[in-house]
Amino acid sequence: MSTKEQELVLTNGHKDSLLQEDSGDFKYKASELKEVVDMDNRYPKEAGSDVKISSDIICNKLGGIQSIADGLQTNLKTGISGTKQDLAER
């Protein structure tokens, strides 16, 4: 897939990329995470299987919900990790 993604035009006229470039100091890239929500991945992994492709990606490729949260430097209870001051400013 091309690195050029569609843009969302906001009401104020600004544009925002629907998929940010793979950047930052995170374990997972945006391009990897988008596979989870790709509508083509909602189908069974194999014929006759109850396991969906997206569920397999979450559990086996990405290591589960906690692993994804840790890789994105996010706390599942409090949100984005940071100092108390940093969190208070968000």
N, C-alpha and C positions, 0 to 999 in steps of 0.2 A: 504494500500500500504506500502511496505517496506520503511524504511528510507534510504536504500542503493539505490542510483540513478546511472544512467549511467554516464560515464565520457567522456568528449570531449578531444581528444588528439590534442594538438595544434602543429603548425608547428615546434616550437622550442623543441618539445618533452615533454613539461610540460603537465600535465593533469589538467583539471578543471571540477568540478562537474557541471552537467547540471542543477541541482537544489541544491542550497546551503541549508545547514541545517537551520531549523527554529531558527533564532538567532537575536540578536539586540533588540533595544528598539523601535520596530515598532508596530503599531496597528494591522497590518495584517501579517500573516506568509506566507512564500513562498509556502507552501502546499495549503493555501487557494487561493492564487492568480493564481496558476497554473490551477485551475478549469476553469478560464476565457478563457484560450487558449487551453484547452483540445478539440481536434477535435470532440469528441463525444458530446460536448455541443453546437455545432453549429446548432443542429436540433431544431424544435419547442418544446416549453415547453409542450404543449398539442396538441393533434390532432386538426387540423383546426385553430390553433393559429398562428399569425404572430410573436409572441414573442419568441425569441430564448432563450435557456437555459442560454447561456453565458450572454446575455443582462439582463436577470432576475437576475443573480448573481451580475452583476455590479450595477444595479439600486436598487434592493431590499435587497440583502444580504450584499453588501459592501457599500451601501449608495450613490452610484454615483461617478463620476470621481473626483470631488473636495474632497470628503471624502476619496477616495483612496489616492490621492496626499497628503492630510493632514496627513493621517495615515502612509505614507511612508516618512514624513518630507520633502516633495518636493514641490517647488513652481512651478505652471504650467507655469509661465512667465519666471522665471530665472533659473529653474532647481533645483538642490539640495540646500536646505537652508543652510545657514552658515553665518559667519561673512564676511565682505568685503575682508579681507585678505585670509580667507579660500577659498572663491569663486575665488579669483585671482590666487591662487595656483593650482586650479584644471585644 
